[in-house]
Each structure stands twice: as structure tokens, then as C-alpha cells.
Amino acid sequence: MKIAVVAPEVFPVPPVRGGAVETVIEEVSAHFVGHDVHVFSIADPMLPPQETKAHRTYHRWQQTWLDRLMLCSWKLPFKQSGSRLYYRPYAQWVACHVKRLNPDVIWVHSRVQFVPALRQAAPKARLILSLHNESNFAGDAVWSERAIAAVDVFTGCSGYLTEALKQARPTCSANAKVLYNGVDPDTFAPRWAKHDERQRLRQSHGLDGPVVLYVGRLVEAKGVHVLIEAFAATQAAIPDATLVIVGSHTFSDPTKTAYIERLRALAAPLGERIRFVGHIGREAIHQYFLMADVLAFPSIWQEPFGMVILEAQAAGLPVVAFDHGGPSEIIRHGRNGLLVDRTQEAAGFAEALTRCLGDSTMREVIGREARWTVEERFTWRGVAEELLRIAGGAARARVLIAESSTGYGGSAKYLHELLTVLDRRRFDVHVSSAQDGPFIRKIREQGVPVTLVPAWRFPRNERWGRAFLLLGGGAQLFSTVPAIARWLNNHQVQLVHLNNEILTHVPLLLAAKLTGCRVVCHLHGWRPSTLLERFVAPLVDEFVCISHAGARYYAQQLKRQVVAIPNGIALNGHASGLDAKRAQMRAQLHLTDNDRVVTILGRLVSWKGQDIVLKALAQLAPRYPNLRGLVVGQDPHEDQRDLKRLHHLAQELGLGSRVHFTGWQADVWAMYAAADIVVHASTKPEPFGLVLLEAMAAGRPVIATRAGGVTDIVSDGRTGLLVDPGDADALARAISRLLDDEVLSAALVQRARVRVSDEFVIIRNAAQITALYDHLVARR
């Protein structure tokens, strides 16, 4: 395609004078490789009037004497942003070039005033107007019906800005999309990748303690005065902390404004603990991110986005920001940063800064999650790909994800986590669920449409399965399929994701194939496949299993290739608040600080091994008087038979008040907080083990059974201990080993945390699912 990119009249491209919009243009257009790209901006003494670099040609407007005359006064309409004549000389200059180029796409930034001239110059081009600030859609005169009709797609750099556009200009709503900004992760290396360079830089700058970094303009709306007030409180708690303020009044403008003088006066009592370093260019700013420990983003106005947040996250820094505007879409509180209620102002900001600076584990966990967020969701390459999709008129792929569980278990929990990070700019997701469990309700709260559809239950026993079909089940099956097919057609679904075994989704699978949908089946279980499943397996385009061990098992069962995409969790910073939760939860459970607590989490069903844990605790009770057990989970049976069985066994073993049955818990992190050791004791092979990942991320040593997908997670003696399934004696020995050897426990915890953050994060899983979706939709 031939693409014309039109910058505002403020700064040149590349952004040698700074400029956020100009940075977006430069970085995104760099990834339009294979296309003929023409970038229009104003001239600058540092740049030639025209130059070609690879696939891009830069055209820079040189003002004539007539142009300078027309733009000589703010009183003239040519310099009034509310006028249709705003910077008309520049707009006409671009339009003349566009007419000669005859581009396929015109990408205009910030200026609806330029649209009529550009549309007239290229009536058949697809015109995209990208807005970066609420001021961009002010002025009724320039937002005329003619101008709005001339635009094919409006984009806002955040959901917040896009919604503001829809409210301000309702006629734009149908064509308004979100196009987030991005960052180059390679430019901002995380501190763990350049430890030696980080230390060298810190020494050369005389930084001996934790560093809070601010990068941005020094204007009141940016809230730097709030930051200085907050930092004063933080520095009182952490005396060796330093605040480094990078920036000037407007990018490289060194003017000392009244506001800057006010900031210096506020900072004076703290002396060298607050440093103003002025504007730092793009070529050196990464060094400041490398030296820092936390980025502060204290804007008191609702920022439309916040590119510096992405730069900090790429550098592996936690970000502290107020919870409003675009930043609240980038930062997930406790996961890749901390959000502060705007009404709390400096006090709330100080509390968040102090919490973050005082907890190195929290900074590490949040920093790694932040880096993953950027790599998977906010790269310039991804922005360019999305822009090209918009330019080509491509719609989001329609995906139906079907969940047949109760909505309490691991598959529903995984689905909720996946949809938290899946790029919904690319996929229009609808969920069908058999039941309205807690994780399904959370999915609905995310804004994902959910339809409750009873699961189709086919007997797993081969003999009963054949009888079911003969006695009318087959007729029921084939009468259901046409209705589902109509629904899929009406909703233009392209891809069906079965988030459980085939057996509960057979009607949906048949309907999907009738309508030409691609189908992926996500195997979360571990059991022999039935005859019916083996029969319909060829209708599935891709099988996915949540562990490598499970993939090997199902490949033998189904005689099909099965892709392993390990589950992941959100490293959401819960570990940083475990001390407070530990005290609170132990008090609720009447546990003391001296109690040694062994915890097992999971549904109360016979094969989960709660009875094995009780037997192991009974062996250890005489040796450890303060040993206690927590059994977390609910019995899914109506008669509560397994809960009754376990209560009876605990009494029989003489455990009595030593064991607490807590039922299902929404806040599992509080359960990890109360624990000293977490046990996974399943007597059958588990397909994975999310509980283990969560416990490892929470800094608790784990013991698990040596079977199934668990061995993908726990390396015996390195990230946990493994025992044979059903062996209460071996489990008792493993528990005793951890209780007696604090050095071993600490080593296991440290290695486990690193392994989880490196291999088992939900963003990595979502990236693999995204690649699979793209592959299947492209084949449709």
C-alpha cells in the first residue's frame, strides 16, 4: 500500500525536538516495511526538506513569505484551532502532495481541520484520523458533518479517550476504535538484564539507595508538586531514597517558569534527595530508567495515555499512578503497577511509593509482569499491525469460547485470567457457560458477553454411551445442532474455542463445522478418551493441552498432534501484601504466629488427596505440637459426602481442632498467606496444577505428587519436593524436612519464584493462544 502520514504542525518528524505524537509517527511507520510510506511534517534546521530512508520518504514544509504572513498573528483565523482555516497553508501543501501521490491510506494525526482538504485531494483513499488528546475534538465549526463524513475510522490512543470522543461527537461512535500507543522493548532493557551497567550508572550518579523517577513536562497538570509532597513523606520512612525529576517546561525548552521555581522551593528542604536534571533526549533516557526502582506518574488531570509508563514497564519498573484516564488501562493494580485513588492525593501516593520502595520482592514480581505486559501488548510492531488491519478495513475476529464446568474450577479460573490479558482489539469474544460460577461472573464484569447454556452430558462409560444414543440421545443431539449453527451464523463467529473436553461440547463442535468455523479444543483434564471423542476428534482443527505431560498423554489417546501451551498465572503483586493478610487470616482462623500450617487447596473429591494429607499430619502431630492443617475447598456433591468423610477421618485420627475446613475461598492469596507449606496431594495424574504456581509465586514451599503435569512445574529438590501419589509416609517425611530445614525451604522458594515469573505467566500463555487464533482464522 501507499500510505501518507500527516503530522500536526507542531514538531518535525523524526522528533528531534521532542513530541509524543511525532514519536508515535516515527516509531509506527518504521514497521510499515513493504509499503510505500510518505511522512509529512514541518521543517527544522536540523533536517533536510526531503529525504528517503528505506521504505519512508520524509516531506517537510518550508514556509514561504506568504505562509509566514498568514501565520504572523494569533488574531488571524489561520492560527486559531477552532477555525476551519487553521494552518491552512500547511494543510494545502500536504494536500497538493497527496493529490500527486494518490495514496491508498491517509493517516492524519490530531487535526480534523486538515481532513476536508485531504479528502478532496484523495477521494478514494481510506482516511484514518488518530486523536491523542481531548483538545483534539474541541470546536464545533471544525467538527462539521462534512469533516466527520470524510473520515473512515477515528482512533483514540486509549479506551478513555475513545469514549470521550463518542460522548463529545456521537456521530463518530460507529467508526471509533482504540489504537493504543507502544514502545520499543529493546530500547529499555530491564535491570535484571543489565545488572552491571545499572550498578555502574548508579555509582557514577551517586545513587546509593532506592530511586523514584519522574519523566515528563514540568507543568501543573502533571502533578509534580503532588509528587514532591508525597516523596517527602516517603523519604521520612526511607531516608536513603532519592527522587530524580527528568524534564523541562515543554520537552527541550529550558525556560524557568513560575511553576518550576515553585517546585524547586518545595524540594529545597530535602536537599540532594530531590534532583532536577532537566530534559534528557531519547538517546540517553533509557539510562535513567535503568538506574531507577520505581516510576512515579502523578498527573492530576486525566491523561489520555502515558507513553512514559510503557517505557518504564519495558525497563521492568513498577509504576505508581493515579487511577484515572488512560493510565488505568495500562496499569493493572498490583500486577504491573500500583494505582492510587485520585481523592487520596499526596498521602495516598506516598503510601504507594513507600510500599513499593520498601518491598524488593514486590518490585521484582511487578517489574517482570510489567515487562511481559509491554512485550505482548504494547510494542510498536503491534501498533503498526493493528493500524494496517484498520487501514485494510479488517474487523476483529469473532471468537466463541465455551465453558462447561461449574465456574468454580481451574478451567473457568484460567479463562478469566486469559480474558484479562487477551487483546480484545483483535478478538471480539463471546463466552457460553454451563453455569454462572464466580469466575464466570468475573468475566461478565470485564465486559465480555456471557450466555448461559446447559452443558450437553454424554455418559463417559462406553456401554452406557451407546445406550444413550439408542434411547433418544442421538435425536436430541442432532435436533440441537441446527439451532446452534444458526446462532453461530447470526453472530458471524469465525473461531470456536472449547475450553474443556470434547464430550460436553459435541453439539457445538458439529454446528461449528457445519458453519465453517475453526475449532480449538483446550484439554484441562486427564482421563481416557471415549469412543465418541475419538470418533469426532478429526473435526477439531487444533488440540491444546495445559502441560507437556498432558499433551503426550492425549496424543496417544486421540491419535492426533496435541500442542502444549502451559497455563500461567497473573503475577499480580499479591506476594507483597502477604504479611498483612497472614496476620488477619490467622486471627480469623484462631491460629497463632507460632503455629506451623500445612495447607491443601482444591475441590473436596476423593482423588484430590486431602485424606493423605490428614494421615501425614496425624503421623507428625506428636513431634510438632504446634502443627496445624488447612483444608481449603468445597465439596461439589449435593450430599457433601466427601466433606463428611474427611471430617470423620480427622476425628478418627485424633486431629480434632488441629485441622480447619474453610470451604471455598474467593481470596486464595489469603490462604497462601496463612500457610507455611502448601501441599498438592492428588492420587490421580493432574493435568497441571495452578495451585502450585500460585503458592510458588506467593513464596510458599510446595510439596506435590510425582504424576501428570505437576512434573512440568515442580523440579524435585529445586523448586519443590515430589512424593509418590497416595504415600502418606513419604508426604509426612517431606513435610518434616521442610519444617526442620529453613535454609532448604528458602532456597526452594527463591528458585520457584524465578521459574514462575520466567515460564508460567498468563501473558506468555495469552501470546501463544493469540498466535494459535491468528493461525486458525487465517486458514478459514
N, C-alpha and C positions, 0 to 999 in steps of 0.2 A: 504494500500500500504506500501511497504518497501521503505523508502526514505533515500538516502545517501546525506548529505550536506557537501560540501568541502569548507573550508575557505582558504583564502590566507595564506602565510607563515609568516605573519607579527605579529599578536597578537593571544592570545588564546581565546577560547570561553568557558564560558561566558567572556565578555570583562572586565576582572579585571584590565587590563592595558589601557583601553580605546579602541577606534577603531570604526568607523562608520559602516564598513562592518560587523564586528563581532557583533555589536549591532543588525543589521538587521537580521543576522542569529539567534541569541538568541531569539529575540522577535517574529519573524515569526514562527520559529519551535515550539515555545511554544503553538501555536494554531493548530498544526498538531495532535490534540488529536484523538485517534482512529487509528493512523498509527504508524508503527514501524520505528522510526527515529534514524539515526546514524550520529553524527556530528563529523567531522574530523578537527583538528586544531593542532597548535604547542603546545608543553608542556610549563608549567610555574611552578616555585617553589610553587606558591600559590595553585596549583590544582593537584589532583592525575592523574596518567597516564590514568586511565579509571574510569568512574563512570556512574551509571544509575540513572536518575531522571524521575520518571513517565514513559512517553512514549519515552523518549530520552536517548540514550546511547552516552556518550562523549568518543571519542578516541583521545589521544594526543600524538603526535610524539616526541619520545625521541631520540635525535641524538646519533648515535654510533660514535666510534672514526673515522671510515671510512667516515661517513657523515661529521663530523667536518673537516676532511682533505680536502674533496671535496669542502667545502664551506669556506675555510680559506682565500681566496683572491678574490677581485673583478675582478682580471685579468682572472680568470678561467671562462669558459662558464657557470658553474653551478650557478653563481651569476650575470649573465648578462641577463637582462629581454628580450633582443632581440634574445636570443639563445633558440633553441628547448630543450636544456639541462637545462634550468633554473630550479633550485631547483629540479632536477631530483630525488635525494634521497627521498624527501618528496612526490613527485608525485608517485613514485614507491611504497612507503609504503602505501599510500592511495589505490592505485590500487590493491595491494595484499589483503587488507581488503575487498574492493569492490567485488573482484572476489569470495571470500568466502561468502559474503552476498547475492550476486545475486539480487540487488535491482530492483524495478520497475522503480524508478526515481533516477537520479543523478543530484543534483543541485550544480553547480560549480560557484564560485564567483571570478570574476576579472581575472582569469588566463586561457587564451586559451592554454598556454603552457602545462597544465595538461590534456587537452582533449584527445589527442591520446592514452595515457596510460590508461585512464579511459574507453574509448570506447572499447579498446581491452579487458579490464577486464570484461566488461558487454556489449556485443554487442547488446543485445535486450532491454536494458534499455532506457527509454526516457531521453535524456540528455539536460538539460537547463543550459545555460551559462548566468549569470547575470553580467552586466557590470555597474560599478559605477563611472567611470572616463574616460575621453578621452584618458588618457595614457594607459588604458587597451587594446585599439585596435591599438597600435603602433607596428611596427616591421613586415615587410613583411615575414620574414622567419618563424615566429611562426604562422602567419595567412595564413597558406598554404591551398591549396584546400582540402587536406585530413582532416585538423583540422576543417575547416568550414563545410565540408560534414558530419562530425561526430556529429555535434550539431543539435538537433531537433528544438530548439527555443532559440533565443537570446533575452534577455530583457535588456532594459535601464531604469534607475531609473527616467527618465523624457522624455518628448517628444523631448526636445532639444538634449539630449544625444543619443536617438534612431535615430534621424535624422542625427546626426553627424556620427554615426556608418554606416548608409546607404550610406552616402557620401564617407566615408573613405574605406568601404568594401562593394561595391554594391552587391556582390554575397550573402550577408546576408539579403538583403532587404526583400525578400519574407517571411522570418521566424523571422523577428524582431518585437517585441512587447514592449509596455510600461508597466512597473511594478513599480508603484510609491512606495516609502518608506512610513512608517506610524509612529504612535505614540500611546502611551497608554494614553487616556484622563484622566483616573483615577489617574495617577501619577501626573498630572499637573492640580490641581484644580484651577478654575478661582477665581479671587479675590473677586467677589461678593458672592461666596460660603464659603469663609473663611475670612471674614472681620476682625474678632477679631485677628486671627492669623497673618494676614497681618500687622495690626497695631502694634502688639507685636514685630514682627520681625523688622519692620522699626525703632521702638524705640530702640531696642537693638543694631541696627547698626548705630544709629544716623542719620537716613534719615528723614529729615523734609520737603522736597519738592519733586517735580516730579523727577522720576528716569528713566534715559536711561540705558538700559542694553546691553552689548555686551557679547556673549558667543562664544568662538571659539579659534582656534590656533592663536598665535601672530606671523604671518608671513606676509610679504609684500603683497602677493596676496589677503589676506583677507581685506586689505584696512583700517586697524585700524588707520593708520596715517591720512587718509581722515576723518575718524570719529572724531578724536580729533580736527582737524581743524574745522570741521562743528560744533562740540559741543561748541567750543569757541565762535562762533557767536550766537548759541542758548542761551548759558549761559549769554551772554551780554543782551539778551532780557528777559530772565527768570532767574534772579540772584540766586534763591534758587534751581535750577536744579542741579542734580548730575549725573555723568557718572560712572557706575560701569563696570569695564572690568574684565571678568572672563576668564581665560585661561593661557596657557603657550606655549612654543615653539612647542611642539608636545605632546598633551594630558598631561600626568603626568610628562613630562620631565621638570625639574626646571631650565635648563640651561639658563643663561642670555646672549642672543645673542646680536650682534651689533644692530639689528633691535629693540629689546626690550629696549635697552638703548636709542635708538633714540626716541622711544615712550614716555619714561619717561621724556626725555628732553622737548619734545613737550608739555607734560601735566603739567610740573612744574609750569608755570605761573598761573595756575588755582588752585593750591594747593589742598585742600581736596575735591574740586568739581570734581576731577577725581581720582578714586580709582582703584588700581590694586590689585586684591585679589588672583591671582594665579589660579591654577587648582582646580576645585571643582568636587568631584566624583558624580556618578549617584545617590547615596543615599541622597545627600543634594542639588543638583542643583535646584530642584523644589522650594526650599525656595527663591532663588534669582528671579525666575520668579514671585513668589507671591509678592515680595517686589516692583517689577518694575512697570512702567507705559507704557513704550514703549521698544520694542526690536529693536536695530539697526543691520542691516546686510549689511555692506558696501563693500562687496567683489568687487574688481575691475577686477577680472577675471570672466569668465562665469562659475559659479558653476554649476555642473550637477544637483544638487538638493538643499539641505539645510535643513537637519533634524531639526536643531535648530529653524527654522521658524515654523515648526509644533508644536514643544514643546511650543513655545511662544504663538501660536494661541490656543493651548489647554488650556493654562493658561489665555486665554481671553485678550491677549496683542495685540495691533496694532503693525505691523511690518513695518519698513521703510527699503527699499532695492533698489538697482539699478535695472533698468528694462532690465535685460538680463539674459540669461541662464535659468536654471531650476526654480529659484525663481519666475520668471514672470508667471509660470504656476500655482504656489501655490497661489500667491497673486493676487487678482483682485482689481485693483486700486480703492480706495475709498470705497471698500466693506469690505474687511477683512485685509486691509493694505494700504500702500502708496508706489507707485513705482516712482523712480526718474530717469530722463533721465541721462544716464551714462556720457554724454558730459557736464552736469552741475557740475559734481564733488562735491566738498565740499560745494559750495554755494547752489546748489540745495538740497543737503542732509540737510543742516542747515535749509533751508526754510521748508522742510517737517517735521523735528523734532520740530521746533518752532510751526508750525501749529498744530501738534498733541498734544504737551505738553500744549499748551495754550487753548485747547478746550476739556473740560471734557466730554461734550455731544458726541462729535465725537469719543473720545476714548471708551466710553461706547457702542455706536452703532457698531463701527467697531469691538470691542472686542467680543461682543456677536455673531456677524456674523462669526468671526474667529473661535470661539469655535464650532459653528454649522458646519462650513466647515470641521473641523477636525473630529467631531463625525460622520459625514455622509460620508466623502470621504477618510479619511486618517488614519484609525485605523489599527493596526497590524492584527487584526482579518480579516479585509477586504483584506489586502495584502495576508494573508495566503489563504483565499478563492480563490482569483484570481490566485495565484500560483498553487493551486490544480486543478483549472479549466484548466490552461495551461498544467499542468502535465498530466491531463486526455485527453488532445487534444481537449477540448471543444472549439467551436467557439463562437463568440459573437452572441447573439440572434438578429435576423433581425426584425426590427420594422418599420412599415409604419405608420406615423401619418398624418391624413387627416384633412385639414383646409378648410372650405367652406365659410369663411367670406371674407370681403373686404381686410383684412390685416391691418386695422386701429384700430379695436375694442379690447375689453377686452380679447377675446379668443386668438387672434393672439399675443397680448402682453404677455399673460400668457405663450403661447407656446415658445416664445422667451426666457422668463426668465427660464422656465423649462429646455430647452436645454442648457442653460448656465451652469447649475449645474448637469444635469443628467450624470451619469457615462458612458461615451462613450467607456470605456474599456470593458464594459459588454454588451452594446447595440449598434448595428450597425443601426443607424436611418436614414430613408429617409422620406422627407416631400412632400406631394402633396398638392397644394394650388390652390384655385379657382382664386385668384388674387394676383398680385405682389405688395402688400401694403408695407409700411415702415417696419413693424415688420418682414414680410417675407424676405425682403431684408437683414435685420439684421441677420436672421437665416442663410441665404446663406453666409454671411460674416463670420459666425462661422465655415464654412467648412462643413455644413450639406447639402447633395444633396437635391435640391428642384425641383420638376416637377410641372409645371402649368397645371392644368386640370380643365376645366369648371365644376362648380357645377351642379348637377342634380336638377332641380327645379320642385317640385311637389306641386300643389296647396294645401294650408292648409285647405281651405273650403271643407267639405265632399262632397257636391254635385258636385262642380267643379272638385274635385279629381277623382270621379267616371267617369265623362265625359272625363277627360284627358286620363284615361286608355282605355276607349271605343273608343276614336278617334285616337288611334295610339300610345299613350304614353306607353302602355304596350309593344308593339312591339319594340319601341325604348329602353325601359328598358332592355328587355331580349336579344336584339342584342348587348348591351354594355357589359353585364356581362361576356361573354366568353373572350373578349379582355382583360378585367381587370384581369380575372383569369389567363390568360397566363402570364401577367406581374408579378403577384404575384408568380407564379411558377418559372419563369425565374430568379427572384431576391431572391428566396428561403425565402420569408417572412414568419415568424412564428407568428407574432402578428400584428393586425391592431388596431390602436387607432383612433377612430372617435372623433375629438376634438370639435364636435358640435352636434346638434340634429341628430336623425336618418334620418329625411326626406330628407336632402340634400345628404345623403350617401347611399341610398338604393342599387344602383348597386354595390358599393364597398362591402357592407355588404353581399350581396348574393354571390359575387365572393369569398369573404373570406371564407365563409362556404363551398363553393364547393371545395376549395383547402385545407381545413383542418386548416386554420388559426384560432387562438383565437381572439376574438373581445372584446374590451372595448369601451364603449360609454361614453364620457365625456359631461355631460349636463351643459352648461353655461347659459341657458336661463330660462324663467319662463312663460310657456304658456300651455294650454291644449294639450294633445297628440291627434294626428289624428287617424282615423280608421286604416290607413296603418301602422302607427308607432306601434299601439297596436298589429297589426297582425304579424309584423316581429320582435317584441321585444324579443320573445323566442330565436331568433337566436343570440342574444347578450349574451356573456358569463358573463360580469360584467358591471353594470351601475355605474357611478361615478357622484356625483354632488358636486358643489363647496361650498355648505353650508349645514348645518344640516337642516335648514328650507326647502331648496330646495329638499333635499333627501326625507324628509317626503312627500312633495307635489308630487314628481314624483313617489314615491312608490304607492301612491293612484291612480295616472293616469295610470301607466303601469302594475299595479298588480304584481310588481317584487320588490325584495330587491334592494335598491339603497344605495351604500356606500357613506358616506360623507367624502371627502378629501378637507378641506378648502383651498382656494387659499392662496398664500403667495407672498410676495414681497422680493426683494433683499435689505437688509439694507445696502445700498451702500455708506453711509457716506455723501450723498448729504446735509444732515442737517447741516454739519459743514461749508458748503460754502454758506449758505443762506443769510448771511448779505451782502456779496458782490453782489450776484445775486439780492437781494432785491433792492439795490440802482440802479443797472444797469437797471433792468426791469422797475422799477418805472419811471426812467428817460425816457426810451423809450416810455412809455405809458402816459407821461406827468402827472404823479402822484407825489404829494409832500409827505414828511415824515409825515405830519400831517393828511393826508387822511386816513380814515378808510375803508378798502377794503374788500368787501364780494365777494367771487369767487365761481362760479359753473363751473365744468368741465364735458364734455360729449358730445355725438353726439346731434346735434340740431334736435330732433324729439319731437313730441308733448308730449309724456308721460314722458320725462326727467324732466319736471317741471321748465324749465327756465322762463316760464311766471309767475309761482307762485313766484319765486324769485323777478322778476321785480315788481310785485304787492306789495310784502312785502317791497321792497326798497322805493317804492313810498309812503307808509304809514310812513316810518321813515325819509324821506328826510327833512321835516320841522324841526324835532327835532335835526337832525345831519347834519349840513350844509356841513361838510367835508366827508360825506358818499359817497362811490363810489362802482360800481359793475363791475366785470369782468366776461364775458360770454366766456368761452374757449371751442372750439369745432367747427366742421364743419357740414354743412347740407349735408347728403348723397344723397339727391334728386337732379336730374339734374336741375329742375326749381328753386331750392333754396327756395321753398315755406315757409319752417319753419323759415329760416333766415329772409325773408322778413316780415313774420308775427311778429316776435319778434322785429325787427326794428320799425315796425309800432306801436306796443304796447308800446315800450319805449317812442316814441314821444308822443303818446296819453296820457301816464301817466305823462308827463312833466319831464321825467328823462334826456332827451337830452344828453348832454356831460357827465353826471354822470356815464353812462354805456359804457364800451368798449367791442366790439365784436372782439375777437382776431383771430378767425379762429382756425384751428388745429395747435397745437404746439408740435414740436418734444421734446423740453425740458420742460416737465411739472413741473419739480422742480423749474424752474424759475417762473412759475405761482404761485406755492405754496409760493415761497419767497416773491412775491409781495403782497400776501394776508394777511389779519388779521384773517379772518374767512372763512372756506370752507363749502359750503352747498351742500347737496345731496338731491334733492327735487323730486325724481321720484314719479309719481302719480300711477304707477303700481308697483307690487312687483318686486324688483330687486333680481336676484339670489344671488348676492354677493355685490360687491362694492369696487373694487381695489382702486378707487379714495380716498375712506375713509382711507384705510390703508396707502396710500402714504402721505396723508395730516397729519395723526396722527404721522407717522414716521418723517415728516418734522417739527413737533412741532407746528401745527396749530389746534386750537379748531374746532370741527366739529359739524354740525347740520344735521340730516338725518331724513328721513321719517320712521315711525314705520310700516314697512312692509317687507316681504320676508327675504332674507338672511342678510339684513342690521342689523337685531337684533342680529345676531351671532357676529357682530363686535362691535357695539356701545351699551354700557350699559348706559341707561339714567341716567344722573346725576353723572356718574363715569368716563366714557371715552368720553363722548359727550352728546349732547342733542337730544332727539327724539320728533318729532311732527307728527300729523296725515297727511296723504297724501292729497295734494290739499288744505290745510288750510293756506292761505296766512296770516291771522291774527295771528295764532299760530306761524308761522315762523317769523313774524315781532317781536313778543314778545321774542322769543328765541334769535334772533339777538341782540335785545336791551339789553337783560340780559347779554350777553357776552360783549357787548360794555361797559356796565356800571360796570361790576364786574371783575376786572383784577385778583383778587385772585381766583375766580371760574375758569376763563379761564386757569390760570397757573396750577391749580390742575388737571383739565381735561387733559391738555397736558401731564403732568408728568405721570399720570396713563395710558393714551393712549399709550405713547411710550413704557412703560414696557409691556403692553399687546401685542402690535405688535411684539416686539422682543421675547417674550415668546411663542406666539401662531401662528403667521402669517408670518413666514419667508419661503422663497421659498425652502430653503434646507430641511426643515421639510416636505413640500409638496412633494419634489422630492424623499425623502426617502420612503414616503408612496406609491408613484407611482412606485418606484423601487420594493417594496415588492409585489405590485399587478402584475407587469410584471413577476417577478420571479414565482409567484404562477401560472399564466396563462400559461407561457412557460413550466413549469414543468408538467402541466396537458395535454399538447399537445400530 
